[in-house]
Amino acid sequence: MYLTPSTLVGVADIGLRAGALPAPRSIGGTRTEGNGMQSTSPWTRLTRDPYPLGEGLRLVDGVVHWVDLEGGVLHAWTPEGGAADTHRLDMPIGFAERAPDGRLIAAAGAGVVELSIFGDHTRLADTGLDPAHHRVNDGAFAPDGSLWFGTMARGDEPAEGSVWRWDAVTGEVTRLLPDIDIPNGPTFLRGGEHVLIADTTKGRILRARVADVTALETFAEVEGGSPDGLHVDPQGRIWNAIYGGARLDVYAVDGTLLAQVPVPAQNPTSALVTRDGRVIVTSASNGLDEPGEFDGHTFAAPLAAVLPA
């Protein structure tokens, strides 16, 4: 059973923590395939239906969130409660995060909105881009409390992307980087002095000092797919979802490739490592002629099963 805003509005944390939803299948173990054979894959789907573009994994108040980006839906999940919709917007939503001042902020449409506990939203800032031709993508709060986020062209529009900064105090929006066709991330490294940005179309991850973001250097070159969402795990390792590569690349802070973790979806889009030892992954099914069992789903596995110590 999946709850919609009419039944869950305002109780994302309370209802989920209280186990208002039935728990999903346990992570790991075996499952029966269509041919009757038992699979020992560690991955388990957390969603019932696939998304064209699942994205934006975040941990908010102890609850895992992700988005159906083009559908404008924010989802929440806990091991005890399962998954539920918390907000439905009339525009694309890239991600939602808790701001330092406690507000739940999302990049949506072509700007920034605040999400209320009642399931609605308030427009906070616009980039000035036409939402018919551009949309938000990925982003994160910086250590100084500002929100960094990307925009990109929609559909068949000519590639045109940027990275922006929204000042949560003044409300001002500033274009930081105008020439990254599809920016993913940004994500901030421990210490807060450096930021990583995936330049998806050029197959590279960029690194810069937060104080001088225009002085970009290459953190990593990616082959066999395109770098999508970035995540810094509790140990400081950097996880990168490789769209089209059916894997997650794991880096040390100096850019050394530590591991490549296969996933059961062709187009993983974001990853999240939780403190209780799970790896959670979103994925996309759009553009696939014959989506597989996990394509477009959000799924999870025990960290120890996919990246042994």
N, C-alpha and C positions, 0 to 999 in steps of 0.2 A: 504494500500500500504506500502510495506517495501522497503527501499532503500538499495542497495548493495554498495560496495566500489566504483564501477565505477561511481556512481552518487552522493556519499556522501563524498568521500575521501577529507580530509582536512577541511571539513565544519561541523564536528560533533557539535561543539558548536554553530557556526553561523547559520547553517541551522535549527537546532532543536529549538534554541531560537527564530528564526524568524517564527516558525510555518510552516516549509516547508512540514511537514507531517500532515495528518489528525489526529485529536485528537482521542484517544481511547474512549471506552464507559466510561461514568462518573462513578466514584467510588461510591458505595453504591446504594441506591434505589432498584428497583425491576427489575427482568428480567423474561422472559418467558421460562419455562423449556419445555422439549420435550413432556410432558403430558399436556401442556397448562396451568399448574398451575403457579402462580406467586411466585417467590422466594424472600425472604427478606434478603438473605445473604449479608453481607457488602463487600464481596470479589469480585473483578472484575479482569478478565484476562487482562494482558497487552500485551500478545504475541498471534500471530495467530496460530503458530505451536508449538507442544511440543518438548522439548529437552530430549535426553537420560539423560544428566547430566547438568542442569543449575546450576550455581555457582557464587560466587565472587561479590556479590552486593557491590558497592562503589559509593560514591558521588564525582565526579570529576568536578571541576569548575561549580558547580551548576547543573550538569547533572548526572542523575542516570545511572550507567553502570553495566552490568553483563556479564557473559560469557556462551557460549556453550562450555563446557570445552573440551570434546573429539573432538568436531568439530573445535576447534581452532578459534572461532569467538567471537569478542568483540562487544557487543551491547550497544546502548545509548538510553535513553528515557527521554522525558520531558512531563508534562501534556499537554502543548500546541501542541507539535509536534508528540507525539507518539513514536514508536520504530524504530530503524534503525541499520543496521550493519555499523561499522566504520572500523574494521580491520579483515582480514581473514588470519590466519597463517597456515603454513603447519605442525603444531604441536599442542599438547594440550596447552591451556592457562588457568591458574588458577585464575588470577585476574589482574587488572591494576590499578595503583595509581599514582598520581602526586607526584614526588619527591620534596624535599625541594628546589632543584635548578631549578625546573620548568619542568623537563623532565617527559614524561609519560612512566613509567616503568612497565613491566609486568613480572611475573613468567611464563615461557613458556618452553615447552620441558622438559629438565632436568636442566634448568638454568634460566638466567635473560636476558631480551631483552629490548631495548628502542623502543617504537612505535613512528613513525613519523606522522606528520599531513597529509602526502601523502598516508597513509595506509600501508606503508611497515615497516620493523623492522630491527634493528641492534643487533647482538649478543653482549652482554656485559660480560657475565660470565657463566661458566659451573661448575657443581658440580663434573664432572668426571663420573657420572653415565651413563649407557647405556640407551639412550632414548627408545630403543626397549623394555626394561624391567622395566623402572622407569619413572615416570612423576612428575611434580610439582603438588601441591594441593593448599592450602590456604596460606595467609600471610598478612603482613602489614608493613608499615614503622614505625620504632621506633623513639622515640623523638630525638635521636642523628643523625637521617638521614640515618641510615642503614636500609636495607630491611631484614626482617625475613620472611622465607617461609618454607613450608614443602615439602617433596617428599615422594612418596609411590610407591609400586610395582604396575605394570600394570596387568590387566586381571587375569589370573590364576597363576601368579608368586607367590612364597612364600612371605608372608607378611614381608615387610622390609621398614620401614620408618624412616625419620630423620627430624630434624629442622635445618635450615641453616641460616647464617647471611652473607649478601653481603654488603661490605663496599663501599658506593657510591663514595668515594674519591679515594681509592687505587684500587678498583676493586677486592679486595681479597674476596674469599668465604671461610667461616669457618663452619664446622659442629659443631653445639652447642649441640644437643641431638641426639644420634644415635639409640635409642631403643624405638621409638614410632611408632608402625606399621602404623597407619593412623593418622597423626597429622592434626588437623584443628585449625582455628585461624591462627597464634597467634593474639591476640589483646591486646592493651596496655591500662591500666586503667588510669584514670585522674591523673595527676601529673607525669606520665611517669616512676615511680619507679618500678611498678609491671606489669607482663605480664601474660595473661591467655592462656593456650593451651588445646584444646580438644584432649584427648586420646580416639579416637573414638571407637576402638575395645574393649577397657577395660571399656567403659561406664563411663568415669569420666572426669572432667575438672580440670586441674592442674594450680597451681599458683606458681610463683617464682619472686624473685627480679631480675630485669634486670641485676644488677651488679653481680649476682651469679645464673644463670639460672639452674645450675645443682642441686641446693637445692630446689627440687620440693616438694610441699605440695598439698593435695587434697582440691580444692575449692568446688567441688560438685560431688556427685555420682548421676548418671542418671539411671532411670528405665523406662521400657516401650518404648525403642528406644535407638538410639545411638547419642551422642552429635556431631553435625556437626559445621557449621559456627557460629562464635561469633561476636557480635557487641555491642559497647557501645553507647547508645543513648544520645541525647542532655541533658538529666537529669542525666546522669551517671549510669543508669541502664544497666545491661548486658543482652542481648538477645541471646539465644542459639537455633538454629534450631535443632529439634530432628528428625533425619532420622529414618524412620520406625515408628514414633510415632504420626505423623499427628498433630504436635503442636510446639509451641515456648515456651520455658521456660524463665522466666524473673527473674533475681536475683538482689538483692542489692549488693553493693560492698563488703560486709562481707560474701557473700555466702548464705544469707537468700533467700529462694525461695519466690518471691512476687506473681507470677501468672503463670498459664499455659494457653496459648492462643491456642485454637483449630484452625487448618487451613484446607482447603478443599483439601489437597494433602497428600498422605501417606508419601512421602519422602521429606520434606522441607530440604533445604541445606544451605541457608543463609538468613539473614533478615537485613533490613535497616529501621531505623526510620528517616524520614526527618523532617526538622524544620517547614515545613508547615503542619505537622500533619498527615502524611501517614505512614503506615507500608507496606513495600514491601518485598516480599518473592520469592526466587527462589526454584525450586524443580526438582526432577529427576523422569523419567518414566522407567529407565532401571530396569529390573528384575520384573516388574509388569505384570502379565498375562492379566489383564483387567484394563488398566489405566482409571481413571475417567476423568471428564471434566477439572480438574485443574492439574492433574498429569503431570509433566514435563514442566509446564508453569511457567512464572513469573506473579505474581498477587499482588493486593494491596487492602487495606481497610483503612478507616479513623481510626486513632489511638483511638479516643474517642469511636468508635463503638466496638472495640475489647478489649480495656483495659481502661475502664472508670476510671476517676480520683477518 
